[in-house]
C-alpha cells in the first residue's frame, strides 16, 4: 500500500511538521559534516564520518516521505537552516585564528539536542505509521539508530568536556 494521508490526519499540520523536521535535518547534517571535517584529529573521526552517512540517508528518507505523502517540502526553510548553520560557524569561541577546544563541547551538545528532537519525530511518525500506510519497522529502526547516535555523541561530549577546559586545552588524542 502506498503512503497516504487519511482524512483523520490534518494534511497541513503534518506537512508543516515534516517540513520542520527536514529543516532540522538540513541544519544537523551540515553541523555534523563540519564536525567530521574539523575534528579528524580526534579519536572520533570514524564515528563522525559514519554519522554523516547515517544522517544523509535519514534526510533523504524524510525528503522521500514528504514527496510520497504529497505535502510541500518548503525549501525556503531548508535554505534558512543552511544559512543559520553556516552563520553559527562565525562565532570565535574565544579564538580568532585557531580552533577552540570549546567548539567540540558546544557542537556535541547541540547535536545531542538535535538527535533527541529527531527521535521524537520518528516516534511521532511511528505513532501514525499504520494510518499513513507506512512500515512501522522502518521507524522503529530509525528510533534505535537515533539512540545509538546519542551514545556516540555522548562519548564525544565526554571526551571534549574533559579536555577542553584544561590549560593549553586540546581535544585531540
VENBEL-V798882 format. One record per pair of residues at least 24 apart in sequence whose ideal C-beta (glycine too) atoms are under 6 Angstrom apart, sorted by sequence separation. I is the first residue (numbers start at 0). J is the second residue. D is the distance in whole Angstrom. If there is no record, write none. Layout:
BEGIN
I&J&D + I&J&D
END
This chain:
BEGIN
118&142&6 + 28&54&5 + 118&145&4 + 117&145&6 + 28&58&6 + 114&145&6 + 24&58&4 + 114&148&5 + 114&149&5 + 24&61&6 + 21&61&5 + 111&152&5 + 110&152&5 + 107&152&5 + 17&65&5 + 107&155&5 + 107&156&4 + 25&77&4 + 107&159&6 + 22&76&4 + 26&80&4 + 30&84&6 + 18&73&4 + 22&77&6 + 25&80&5 + 29&84&4 + 104&159&4 + 14&70&3 + 25&81&6 + 103&159&4 + 104&160&5 + 14&71&6 + 18&76&6 + 22&80&5 + 26&84&5 + 104&163&5 + 101&163&5 + 100&163&4 + 4&68&6 + 2&67&5 + 2&68&6 + 103&170&5 + 100&168&4 + 100&169&6 + 100&170&5 + 34&106&5 + 27&113&4 + 20&120&4 + 46&151&5 + 43&155&5 + 5&130&5 + 2&131&6 + 3&132&5 + 41&170&6 + 2&132&5 + 2&133&6 + 40&171&5 + 0&132&5
END
